[in-house]
C-alpha cells in the first residue's frame, strides 16, 4: 500500500488536535479537540498521481468554546453531516457546515451509528442508532431531510462502549462482553466475553452482514449477523486501537504502527510505521489514518498489480487465493479475464520449476493460447505464423529454453510436456484458432522424440498440418512411412503409395513399420480412386499374388471393380486368379457358369504345375466338381489335358455328373485302382437320392468286381459290408456258380436278418396304425351316443356370445361353442 501525506488542516491558536474523521468522495471532515469541524477538499495532482495531491479548505465550523468532537458521519442522501459533540448529536450541511434548523439536537448521546440500508434510502429515509448516556438503551431513529424520530428502543443491561450497525442487526460491546441485537424483534444474543477497556473495545463493520471484534487473547474475531464465524480469527497485537476493512484486507492500528492483515489467509502482509497514531477511517480506496496533527491516506494498490507482483515472486498459491477472494467484488467479465491471465502466469511459474502436471492444469484452466508454449521452444518456432505476438514476454524473456538444450534429460522432459499439453488441448476450444500451428508442432515433436506410435496415429487421422513445413521434417528424421500417412490424410493418395512403394523396394529406410506391403494392399483395397488402384495393381501382384489379390477381394460391396476387367487383368497372375475365382464363388455366391468352369480348369492347371504337395488343390477341385451345379461338364471334360492326365478321381466325378456311373466306377476300379474310392463314390453320388438309386450303384460296382477274378475278395467284402443295400435274391442270381455257400454265408445271414428286421418293423408299424385307428373309432362312437342339450340363451365358452344357430360344436368334456370358434 502507498502512503500519501495529506496536508494538515489550518491550526487554531490553541493548537487543537484531531479527534475524528469522516470522508465522502473528495470531502474530508475533521473533528478537533477544540470543538471545531474543518472541511477539506482533496484535489488530484497531475496525471492522476496521488503523491502530488493537493488540499484546499472547504470551510470551518466552531461548535463551542471547548470540548472534543467525538464522531462525524455523513448522510449523502440528504447532504447531512452528523456531529457528536458534548454528548449532543447535531446536524450540519455537509458543504456549508451550517446547522439544519428543522432537525433539533438530540441530547445525552454517547454513541451513534448510521445504517447504510439500500431499502431505507429508496424509501427516502435513513436509519440511525444512538446510545443514551443516561439510560442503558439503544434508540432506533428514522432520519429524513428535515426531521427525525425515534421508532424503537432496545433496553440493555449495561452501557454500550462500541457500536456497529448492519440493517436491522446491531453489534455492540459492553464493559465485559459483545452482543448481537435485532432492531425489529429486540432479541439479544451474547457472543463472547472480553476484558478490554473503552479504548480497546472494537466493533467494526467489515462487510455485508459481517463484524470484526477485538476478542479475548488478542484475536480479531469475524462474526456474522447470524452469530456464527465463517473465517478464522486474526492473531493481532495486544494494544490495538482501531481496526477497519479495506477488502480483502483488515487494517489494524497501534500507537506506533499500522498492520495490514489478509482476510483470506489471516496473515500479516504489511507493516507501516506511524508514530502517535490515534485512529483510522476506512474509505473505498484505502484508509485514512490520523495523528494529532497529520492525516495519512493509505491507498490500496490495484488488485491486478498485487496479483502480478505475487506471481512475479513465484508466490503462486497466494496469487490464486487473492484472486478467488476478490471474485465477488469484480465484474464477471473482468474477473474471468484476470483469472485466466493470472492462472496462466502461475502456470508458467510451475512450468519453469518442472512441475509439469500443475502447469498443464493451470494452462488449461487459464485457456492459454497453445502458441505461447510453442513459442518457448526454439526448434518449434518455425511452426508459428509470422503474425503471432506473445503476451507473456515479461514473464518469459529471461527464461529461454535454448539454454537448457545442453541437458538432454531436461530437454526431453520439456519436450514430453509439450506433447502432453498439445495433445490434450487438440480439438478443444482452446485449439480452435491455431490448429495448424498445434498440429505442425505435434508432428515435429513426435518425429524428434522418435515416438513412432503416436506419430503414425496422429498423421493417419485428419489433421491440419502444413504439408510444405512437415514434409522436410519427416524426411530429415527418416519417417517415410509417416510421410505417406501425411500425404494420405491430405488426399494425396498417389504420393502416399509411391512413398510406401519406395520403402518396400528398399529405396527408403524406415524400420518403424514392419509390414509396409500389407499396408499398401490395405490402402489399395479401400481406395476409391481407380486410376491410382490400377497404377499400382501390377506392382502389388508381382510382389505377392496371394496378398496382392486382396486389393480386389477385400473391397466394400458397393465399391468393387468390374469382375471381367479383374479377370482379364489376373490372366498373367494364375495364383491370384484362382483366389479371386474362389472369392467370387464362395464369398459372393456367384452362379455364373463361366466362373465355376474357369475355376475348375484353373485347379486342373495348378495341380499339374505344382511341384509341392498336390492334396490341397486336388481336394478343392474334387469338392468343386462334386458340389457345384453351375460349371459346364462338357467344357471341363472336353479339355484334352484332363483326358490325358492321371486325375482319375476327377474324371470319374465328371462322368458321374453326365450319368455315366458305370464308366465312372470302372475308372476308379481299373485306372485309379482305388477300391475304397469306388465305394465312397457310390455313397457320395447317392447322397440326396432314394435307397433304390444307391442299390443300383452298388449292384453296378458288384458287376465290375465280379468281372475280374482278382477282385473276388473285394466283391465279398462289398456284400458283407452293405447287406442292407442288396436284395439277396438278385445277388444270388449274379454270383458265379463256382462260389460256395460258405463264401457268402456271412452276407446271407446278415441279409436275412436285415430282411426279417424290416418285415417285423413293418408289421409293428401296421399294428400301431391299427391301434390308433381303433382309438379314433371308440372316440367317435362315444361322441355319437352322447346327448347334448342346448338351452335357450346357451353361451359359447370361447366368445361368450349366444349360440343362436342350430350348428354348434361340443368337445368330450361337454363344452359347447360355435363351429367357427373351434380353432381358437
FENTA-V250896 format. One line per field, one symbol per residue. phi: phi as a letter, one per 40 degrees, with the letter a starting at -180 (. if undefined). psi: psi as a letter, one per 30 degrees, with the letter a starting at -180 (. if undefined). burial: # if it has 16 or more other ideal C-beta (glycine too) atoms within 10 Angstrom, else .. Layout:
BEGIN
phi=???
psi=???
burial=???
END
This chain:
BEGIN
phi=.cbbccdccdccccfcccbabaaafccbbbbbcbgbbbbbbcbcccggcccbcbbbccibbccacahcccababbcdbfbbcbbaffbcbbbccbcgcccccbccbcfbbaaacccbccccccgabcabbbccbbcabbbbbbbcbaaacbabbcbcaccbaaabbgcbbbabbcbabbbbccccgcbbccacabccccbcbbbcbicgbbbbcccgfbcccbcccgbbbbccccbcccccaaabbdcbbcbbbdbabbbbcccbgbcbabbcacgcbaaacbdbiabbbbcbbbbbbcccdddcccccccccgccccccccccccdccbddcccccccccccccccccccccgccccccccccccfccdcccdcccdccccccccccbcbbcccbcbbccdccccccccdccccccdccccccccgccccccacdcccccccccccccgcccccccccccdabcccccccccccccfbcccccccdccbgccccccccccccccgcbbaccbcbccccccccccbccccccdccbcccccccacccccccbccccdcbcccdcccccccdcbccccccccdccccccfcbcccccccccccccccccccbcccddccccccccccccbbccccccccccccccbcccccccccccccgcccccccccccccfbcccccccccccccgbcccccccccccccdccccbccbccccccccccbcccbcdcccccccccccccccbcccccccccccccccccccccccccccccccccccccccccccbbbccgcbccccgbcccbccabacccgccaccccccc
psi=kkkkkkkllkkleghklkellkkjcgkkkkklfhhkkkjkkkkkakggjffgklklkflkkkfaelkkjekkkkjfeghkjkkjkhgkjlklkfefgkljffjlkklhkellkkkikeeeeffglkkkklkkfelilkkkkjkaeglllkflkjklflkkflkkkjbgkkklkafglklkkjfefgkkkkdlllhlaeegjkjkjfljgklkkjllghkjkkklffglkflllkjllehkelklkikhlkkkkleflkkkkkfeggkkfkkkkjkgkellkklffbkkkkaeflkkjjkkkkeeeeeeeeeeghieeeeeeeeeegeffkkeeeeeeeeeeeeeeeeeeeefggieeeeeeeeeeghkjffeeeffjefffffklfgkkkfhefegfgikfefgffjeeeeeeeeeeeeeeefefkflefgefheeeeeeeeeeeeeefgieeeeeeefflklhkjefefeeeeeeghieeeeeeeeefggieeeeeeeeeeeefgekjjgfjfieeeeeeeeeffkfjeeeefegeeeeeeejeeeefffefglleghllkeeeeeeegegieeeeeeeeeeeeeefhkgkeeeeeeeeeeeeeeeffkfakfeeeeeeeeeeeeekgfljeeeeffkfeeegagieeeeeeeeefgfieeeeeeeeeeefhjeeeeeeeeeeffkflleeeeeeeeeeeeeeeffkffgeeeeeeeeefheffkkeeeeeffklffkleeegeeeeeeeeeeeeeeeeeeeeeeeeeeeeeeeeeeeeeeeffkkkkjlkgkkkfefglkjflfkllkafggkklkfffee.
burial=#..#.#.##......#########..##############.#..........#.#..####.#....########..#.#######.#####.#..#..#..#..#..#########..#....########.....#######...#.....#.#..################...####.#.......#..#.#...########..######...#######.....#.##.#...###############...#######.#..#..#.#..#######..######..#######..#..###.##..###.######.##...#....#..##.############...#..##.###.############..#..##.......#..##....#.........#..##.###.##.###...##..#..#############.##..##.##...#.#....#..##..#.############..#.###.######...#.#.##..##.###.###.#....##..##..##...#.#######.#.......#..##.##..#.###########....#....#############.........##.###.##..#..#.#..##....#....###########...#..######..#.##.###.##..##.......#########.###....#..###.##..##.##.#..#...#.......##..##.##............................................#.#....#....#.......###..#...
END
